[in-house]
């Protein structure tokens, strides 16, 4: 089933905020199955914070046992990109949180 753009954008936003795909499916979009949500999140290169963390952990474990210098450099570059992804996600989340706090404080 094709996920409508509005729902796909919401799914991607939730994943970027760090919500697990399973929770997105169960709590927010029960009409879609896991595979549909997974494909929506990762089809454009996006990755949840938890997914990035798990990938970083797996790559660091592999780095320890890798003998090839070229492969080690490849792993290091991939981890660097994932850390940058997490940094940008946190920075964007912090801006959103600050905006929400500012809006809430205006109401008081």
N, C-alpha and C positions, 0 to 999 in steps of 0.2 A: 504494500500500500504506500502510495506517495504521501509524505507528510506535508501539509500546507505550510507555506512560507512563514506565516505568523507563528505557528506551533514550532517549526524548526528553529526560528530565531529565539523563541523562549527556551527551548531545550538547550541550545548552544550557550545561552546566557547562564542558565543554571549550572551547566557543566563548567563554564569558565569560573563561576563563583565557588567551585569545588564540590558541588553536589554529585554523589555517585549516580551512575547510570541506572542502577537498580532502584534507587530511591526516586529518581526522576520518573521512572516508569510506574512505580507503585503509588507514589503520592501525587504526582502532577499530571501524568499522561497515561492512565491505565488502558486507554483505547489502543495504544501502540505496544508492540512487543519489544523485547530487549534488543533484538537485532536491528530493528528499524531505528530505535533511538541511538544505538551504538554507531550505526552508519551515518546518521545525521550529525552526530558530534564529531566524528573523525573524518568525514568525507572532505572537509575543507582544511584539514591539517590541525584543527583545534584539539586540545587535550585538556582534560580536567586536571585539577591540582593533584588529586589522588593518583590519577594515571601517570602524571609526570613524576611524582614521588616514587611510585613503584618502578617505573622505567629507569630512573636514576639509580635506585638501589640495585636493580638487576645488572645494570651496566657497570657499576662500581665493583660488584662481586666478580663480574667477568674480567674486569681490568686487572685484578689481582693475579689471575691465572693466565693471562695472555702474554705470550712470549714475543710476538711480532711487534716491532716498533711501529710499523705503519698502522696495524690494527689498534694498538694502544692509543695512538694519536687520534684515530677515528673515534674511538670511544670517548676520549677526553673532549673532543669537539662536540660530540652529541650531548654529553653531560652539560657542557657549557651552554649549549643552546637551550636545553631544558631548564637549567637554572635561570637563564635570562627570561624564559617564558614564565616561570613562576614569579620572578621579580616583577615583571610587567603586570601580571594578573593581580598580584598583591597591591601594586601601586594603583591600578584601576579600581580595585575593590575599596581601597582606602579613600579615594576621591569620592566614590559613590557614598560611602559611609559618612564622610564629612558633609556631603551635600544633604543627606538625610537628617543628620544631627542638626544642621543649620536650619533646615525646614521645620523640624520639630521644635526647636528653641524659639522660632518666630511665633509659633502658635501659643506659647505660654505667656 
